[in-house]
Amino acid sequence: MILTIAIFSITIAVSLFVMPVVYHHAQYPYTDIEKLKKRNHRFTMYGLVPAAVTLYLGLELGIDLALRISPSYVLVDRIAFLLAAIPFVLVFILYKKRK
């Protein structure tokens, strides 16, 4: 189930990352360059969310498979979800401290 969600999530992310190129070709003789920049930026920012979800779920799956030495799979799943969150929390803390 987690792998299926990750595949759907990365599909959405790639689609959003490709949208600036599609929008560029659709609007080529630009009438409003600021509108083009704003929309392209928005597509990219919206694409970061499903990309982060995919990275998190991929980390969770990798950690889960690496820790499958215990017969208590429920506990291993919870530990894997918590361990996969560490890089994202670290990036958030470093982002907040940069100011």
N, C-alpha and C positions, 0 to 999 in steps of 0.2 A: 504494500500500500504506500509506504514512504517513497519507494522508487518511482511509482506511478505519479505521485504528487510532484516529485522533483522533476520528472520529465515534462509534465504539463507546465510547471513553473518556468523552466528554462525555455520552453517553446514560446511562452508569452514574453519573456525577457528578450529573446532574440528578435521577435517580431517588433517589439518596441524600439530596440536598438537599430533596426533597419528602417523604421519609419522616417527618420530625417532624410535619408537618401531618396525614399519614395516621394516625400513631400517636396524635396528640392527639385526633382524631375517634374512634378506636377505643377509647380509654381515658378518654373525657370525664368521667364522674363519677370523678375521681381517688381512688384509695385510697392511693397512695403517690406523693407529689409528687417526692420525691428520685429515685425510680426513673425517673419520667418525664423529669426534667431530665438525668439521667445518660445515658439512651438517646438523647434528642434531641441531646445534645452529641456522643455517639459517632457518630451518623449524619452529623452535620455534619463532624466530623474525618475520618471515612473518605471523605467526598465531596471533601475537599480534595486528596487524592492523585490521583484521575483528572482532576480539574480542572487540577491543575498539569501533568500529563502532556499534556493537551490544549493548554494554553497553550504548553508547550515545543514540541510538534510543529507547532503553528500558526506559531510564530516560525521554526522550522526551515524550514518550507515557504516562508514569505515571504522569508527570507534566501536560500534556495536559488534561488528564482525571480529575485530581484534580482541574483544573482551569475552567472547563466547566460550569461555573455559568453565564457567559456572553453570550448574543446573538451574539456578534461579534466573530465568530469562527476563522476568519482569524487572528485577532489580538492575540487571545489566542494561536494559533499555533506558531506565531512568538515569542511570549514571552516564550513559552515552549522550543523552539529551543535554545533561548539565555540562559535561566536558566540551561538547560541541559549541556551547554558548560562550566559552571563555574567550576565544579570539574576537568575537563580536563585541563583547563587553570591554575588552582591552582597547580595541579600536575606538569605541565610543568614549572611553576615559581619556585616551590620548587626544582625541579630537576636541574634547571640552577643555583640556589643559593647554591647548595651543594658543589660546587668546590671551 
